[in-house]
């Protein structure tokens, strides 16, 4: 296990009605904030009123930025930073899912940066500070409420890049499972796939001597497999929503990653799909993951897939190892397609074959070629893309 530092200082207010804790928490750091949200669903489901109520009660004024895109864009970040400067705002509050929270984080860093924010999205070493970030989560998926990273798209360059800095870690986050009741079936399914993908990226590691971390990852995966379909069938099942919400946070807050080396192979490939075709992130991950698993399965990686099949899917350890591995991959794809009702192929989400070679070149970063569970070069990524076309 490698040396590491671990500190997640976000204060979590988890459970029904915990939004009342938000206003006082913000008031400790700011009197005037930017309220960031997406397409307006928070006004229809009552979350907006709850948030405004706690802000007003605490004496916190706000300026609104609405319309954050599902794949948040650098143009929206620029608008938010301009509002913060114009009104001398002191903090940023993101209310929504991961896209909104990611946008809020990058706005906070942009206010403290003299140049164009895309410069530090492309090179995170340029970030030095951020306005304080607060969040109210309305969709379990990205875990952005409890980490210091964000992903932003630039439609002018067809890039979707991750960035981050310790100052972008939310000061406090409200996690009320009730706020996820109104997530659509598609949002719920894609979010569950996203949680699982975050976990896979850490679980499938070159090193095998991580008993504690692997056990935690397996618990997160089994939680998603158990409660994802329940949330689809019963959107107001509190225990299902609560378990998915907490699994989302722990899949990517660094806990199951520390001491490991990973390159986030499937995310690197999916970011190209979203950058060029603006598809739902979780859909792309669910389509790519089984294909990636089949591509990297070999005698060298067999042991990891056998552990996955036995410990996560409950397959009989007495079966031949190759059979366990292949059945585990089939069960993974079957779960995404038949239990979560996510499309099985890239063509179903509007991706054709015209840009695959270009995307493969961009996806095959130095990290994928050197630090991944199995190194992936452009020809490997291209083969995975093509196998997913259908």
C-alpha positions in Angstrom: 0.0 0.0 0.0 1.4 3.4 -1.0 1.9 6.3 1.3 -1.0 8.7 1.3 -2.8 11.6 3.0 -6.5 11.5 3.6 -8.7 14.3 4.8 -12.4 14.7 3.9 -13.5 17.7 6.0 -17.0 18.2 4.5 -19.6 18.4 7.2 -22.5 16.1 6.2 -26.1 16.8 7.2 -27.7 13.5 6.3 -31.4 12.7 6.6 -34.9 14.0 6.4 -35.3 17.8 7.0 -31.5 18.4 7.5 -31.6 21.3 5.1 -32.4 23.5 8.1 -28.8 23.1 9.1 -27.6 24.7 5.9 -28.3 28.3 6.4 -26.5 28.6 9.8 -23.5 26.7 8.3 -23.3 29.1 5.4 -23.7 32.1 7.7 -20.5 31.2 9.4 -18.6 31.8 6.2 -20.7 34.2 4.1 -23.5 36.7 4.0 -24.0 36.8 0.2 -23.8 33.7 -2.0 -24.4 32.5 -5.6 -27.2 29.9 -5.7 -26.5 27.5 -8.6 -29.1 25.0 -10.0 -30.2 23.3 -13.2 -33.3 23.2 -15.2 -35.9 24.2 -12.6 -36.9 20.8 -11.1 -36.0 22.0 -7.7 -38.7 24.6 -7.9 -41.3 22.0 -8.8 -40.4 19.5 -6.1 -40.1 21.9 -3.2 -36.3 21.8 -2.7 -35.9 25.4 -3.8 -38.4 26.6 -1.2 -36.6 24.6 1.5 -33.3 26.1 0.5 -34.5 29.6 0.3 -36.3 29.2 3.6 -33.1 28.2 5.5 -31.1 31.0 3.7 -33.6 33.6 4.7 -33.8 32.4 8.2 -30.1 32.7 8.6 -29.9 36.1 7.0 -28.0 35.0 3.9 -28.8 36.8 0.7 -28.3 35.2 -2.8 -28.0 35.7 -6.5 -29.3 32.9 -8.7 -27.6 31.1 -11.7 -30.0 28.6 -13.2 -29.8 26.4 -16.3 -26.7 24.3 -15.5 -26.4 21.7 -18.2 -26.3 17.9 -17.6 -22.7 18.0 -18.8 -21.8 21.4 -17.3 -20.1 23.8 -19.7 -17.3 26.3 -19.3 -19.6 29.0 -20.7 -21.8 28.6 -17.6 -18.8 28.7 -15.3 -17.8 32.0 -16.9 -21.3 33.4 -16.3 -21.3 32.3 -12.7 -17.9 33.8 -12.0 -19.0 37.1 -13.5 -22.1 37.2 -11.2 -19.9 36.5 -8.2 -17.6 39.4 -9.1 -20.4 41.8 -10.0 -22.3 41.2 -6.7 -19.2 40.7 -4.5 -20.5 37.2 -3.5 -18.6 35.3 -0.8 -19.6 31.6 -1.4 -21.2 29.3 -3.9 -24.1 26.9 -3.2 -24.9 24.2 -5.7 -28.3 22.6 -5.4 -28.8 19.6 -7.7 -27.0 16.6 -8.9 -23.3 16.2 -9.8 -23.4 18.4 -12.8 -24.7 21.4 -10.8 -22.3 20.8 -8.0 -19.3 20.4 -10.3 -20.3 23.7 -12.0 -20.5 25.4 -8.6 -17.1 24.2 -7.6 -15.4 25.5 -10.7 -17.2 28.8 -10.4 -15.8 29.1 -6.9 -12.3 28.5 -8.2 -12.8 30.8 -11.2 -13.6 33.8 -8.9 -10.1 33.4 -7.3 -8.3 33.0 -10.7 -7.2 35.9 -12.8 -7.4 34.2 -16.2 -10.0 32.2 -18.1 -11.3 29.2 -16.1 -10.7 26.8 -18.9 -7.0 27.3 -18.3 -7.2 25.6 -14.9 -9.7 23.0 -16.0 -7.0 21.9 -18.5 -4.2 22.3 -15.9 -5.4 21.9 -12.4 -2.0 23.0 -11.0 -3.1 26.6 -11.9 -5.8 26.5 -9.2 -4.7 28.2 -6.0 -7.9 28.9 -4.1 -11.7 28.9 -4.2 -14.7 30.6 -2.7 -16.3 28.3 0.0 -18.5 25.7 -1.6 -21.8 24.3 -0.2 -24.1 21.7 -1.7 -27.6 20.3 -1.5 -27.7 16.9 -3.3 -30.8 15.9 -5.3 -29.4 12.9 -7.2 -27.1 10.0 -6.0 -24.5 9.5 -8.7 -21.2 11.5 -8.9 -20.2 11.9 -5.3 -19.3 15.5 -6.0 -20.9 16.5 -2.7 -17.9 15.0 -0.8 -14.9 15.3 -3.0 -12.7 18.2 -4.4 -12.9 17.4 -8.1 -15.2 18.5 -11.0 -15.7 17.7 -14.6 -16.4 20.5 -17.2 -17.1 20.4 -20.9 -15.9 22.8 -23.6 -18.1 22.4 -26.7 -15.8 24.6 -28.8 -12.9 22.1 -28.4 -15.0 18.9 -27.8 -13.2 18.4 -24.5 -14.6 17.1 -21.2 -11.9 17.3 -18.5 -11.6 16.8 -14.8 -10.0 19.3 -12.5 -9.8 19.8 -8.8 -8.1 21.4 -5.8 -8.4 20.9 -2.0 -10.1 24.3 -1.7 -13.0 23.0 -3.9 -14.0 20.4 -1.3 -17.5 21.4 -0.1 -17.5 22.9 3.4 -20.9 21.3 4.1 -23.4 19.2 2.2 -27.0 18.4 2.8 -27.9 14.8 1.9 -31.6 14.3 2.3 -32.7 11.0 0.5 -36.2 12.5 0.2 -34.8 15.0 -2.3 -34.0 12.1 -4.7 -37.6 10.8 -4.8 -38.4 12.8 -7.9 -35.4 11.7 -9.9 -36.6 10.1 -13.1 -36.1 6.3 -13.6 -33.4 7.2 -16.1 -31.6 9.5 -13.7 -31.8 6.9 -11.0 -30.4 4.1 -13.3 -27.6 6.2 -14.7 -26.7 7.4 -11.3 -26.5 3.9 -10.0 -24.2 3.0 -12.9 -22.0 6.0 -12.1 -21.6 4.9 -8.5 -20.7 1.4 -9.6 -18.2 2.7 -12.2 -16.5 4.9 -9.6 -16.1 1.8 -7.5 -14.9 -0.3 -10.4 -12.2 2.2 -11.3 -10.6 1.7 -7.8 -11.5 -2.0 -7.4 -9.8 -3.1 -10.6 -6.2 -2.3 -9.5 -2.9 -3.8 -10.4 -2.2 -4.7 -6.8 -4.2 -7.3 -5.0 -3.2 -6.8 -1.3 -6.0 -4.4 -0.3 -8.3 -6.6 1.8 -9.9 -3.7 3.6 -10.4 -1.4 0.6 -11.6 -4.2 -1.6 -14.1 -5.3 1.0 -15.5 -1.7 1.2 -15.7 -1.5 -2.6 -17.6 -4.8 -2.8 -20.0 -3.6 -0.2 -20.7 -0.5 -2.3 -21.2 -2.6 -5.4 -23.6 -5.0 -3.6 -25.5 -2.0 -2.2 -26.1 -0.7 -5.8 -27.1 -4.1 -7.1 -29.6 -4.5 -4.2 -31.1 -1.0 -4.0 -30.8 0.4 -7.6 -33.7 -1.7 -8.9 -35.7 -1.0 -5.7 -35.4 2.7 -6.3 -36.6 2.3 -9.8 -39.7 0.3 -8.8 -40.4 2.4 -5.7 -39.1 5.9 -6.1 -40.1 6.9 -2.6 -38.5 4.0 -0.8 -36.4 5.9 1.8 -34.0 3.1 2.6 -33.2 2.4 -1.0 -32.6 6.1 -1.7 -30.6 6.6 1.5 -28.3 3.6 0.8 -27.7 4.8 -2.8 -27.0 8.3 -1.6 -24.4 7.2 1.0 -22.8 4.7 -1.4 -22.4 7.5 -3.9 -20.4 9.7 -1.5 -18.1 6.9 -0.4 -17.5 5.5 -3.9 -15.4 8.6 -4.8 -14.5 10.6 -1.7 -11.1 8.8 -1.7 -11.7 6.3 1.0 -11.5 3.2 -1.3 -8.8 4.7 -3.5 -6.1 5.6 -1.0 -2.9 3.6 -1.2 -3.7 2.5 -4.8 -2.7 3.6 -8.2 -5.4 3.9 -10.8 -6.1 5.6 -14.1 -9.9 5.7 -14.4 -9.9 3.8 -17.7 -13.6 3.7 -18.4 -14.2 7.3 -17.4 -11.4 8.5 -19.7 -13.2 6.7 -22.6 -16.6 7.9 -21.6 -15.6 11.5 -21.3 -14.9 11.5 -25.0 -18.4 10.2 -25.7 -19.9 13.0 -23.6 -17.7 15.6 -25.2 -18.6 14.8 -28.7 -22.1 13.5 -28.4 -23.3 15.0 -25.1 -24.8 11.7 -23.9 -25.7 10.9 -20.3 -22.5 10.0 -18.4 -24.0 7.0 -16.6 -25.3 5.6 -19.8 -21.9 5.7 -21.4 -20.2 4.1 -18.4 -22.7 1.3 -18.3 -22.3 0.6 -22.0 -18.5 0.7 -21.9 -17.8 -1.2 -18.7 -18.7 -4.8 -19.7 -16.8 -4.3 -23.0 -13.8 -3.0 -21.1 -14.0 -5.9 -18.8 -14.0 -8.4 -21.7 -11.1 -6.6 -23.3 -8.8 -6.7 -20.3 -9.7 -10.2 -19.1 -6.7 -12.4 -19.4 -4.7 -15.0 -17.4 -3.0 -12.1 -15.7 -6.2 -10.4 -14.5 -8.3 -13.5 -14.0 -7.8 -13.5 -10.2 -9.4 -10.1 -9.8 -12.4 -11.0 -11.9 -12.8 -14.3 -10.0 -12.9 -12.4 -6.7 -15.4 -10.0 -8.2 -17.7 -12.8 -9.4 -17.5 -14.7 -6.1 -17.7 -11.8 -3.6 -20.1 -9.5 -5.5 -22.3 -11.8 -7.5 -22.1 -14.8 -5.2 -20.9 -17.2 -7.9 -19.7 -20.6 -6.8 -15.9 -20.5 -6.1 -15.6 -24.1 -7.1 -16.4 -23.3 -10.7 -13.5 -22.9 -13.2 -11.9 -19.4 -12.9 -12.5 -18.4 -16.5 -16.2 -19.4 -16.2 -16.6 -17.3 -13.0 -15.0 -14.3 -14.7 -17.1 -14.5 -17.8 -20.3 -15.0 -15.9 -19.5 -12.1 -13.7 -19.0 -9.8 -16.7 -22.3 -11.1 -18.2 -24.1 -10.5 -15.0 -22.7 -6.9 -14.9 -24.0 -6.2 -18.4 -27.3 -7.9 -17.6 -27.8 -5.8 -14.5 -27.3 -2.5 -16.4 -29.5 -3.5 -19.4 -32.2 -5.7 -17.8 -32.4 -4.5 -14.3 -31.6 -0.8 -14.7 -32.9 -0.5 -18.3 -29.9 1.3 -19.6 -29.3 1.1 -23.4 -26.9 -1.8 -24.4 -25.1 -0.1 -27.3 -23.6 3.2 -28.3 -25.9 3.5 -31.3 -28.9 3.5 -29.0 -27.7 6.7 -27.4 -26.9 8.4 -30.7 -23.2 7.6 -31.1 -22.1 6.6 -34.6 -18.8 5.3 -35.8 -17.6 8.6 -37.4 -15.4 9.9 -34.6 -14.2 6.7 -32.9 -10.6 7.0 -34.0 -10.3 10.6 -32.9 -11.9 9.8 -29.6 -9.7 6.8 -29.1 -6.6 8.9 -29.6 -7.8 11.5 -27.0 -8.9 8.9 -24.5 -5.6 7.0 -24.5 -3.8 9.4 -22.1 -0.4 8.7 -20.7 -2.0 7.6 -17.5 -4.0 4.9 -19.4 -0.9 3.7 -21.1 1.2 3.5 -17.9 -0.9 3.3 -14.8 -4.1 1.6 -15.7 -5.2 -1.9 -14.5 -4.4 -3.0 -18.0 -2.6 -0.4 -20.2 -4.8 0.9 -23.0 -3.4 2.3 -26.2 -5.4 4.0 -28.9 -6.0 0.7 -30.7 -7.3 -0.9 -27.5 -9.7 2.0 -26.9 -10.9 1.9 -30.5 -11.6 -1.9 -30.3 -13.6 -1.3 -27.1 -15.6 1.5 -28.8 -16.3 -0.6 -31.8 -17.5 -3.5 -29.7 -20.1 -1.3 -28.2 -21.6 0.1 -31.4 -24.0 -2.8 -31.7 
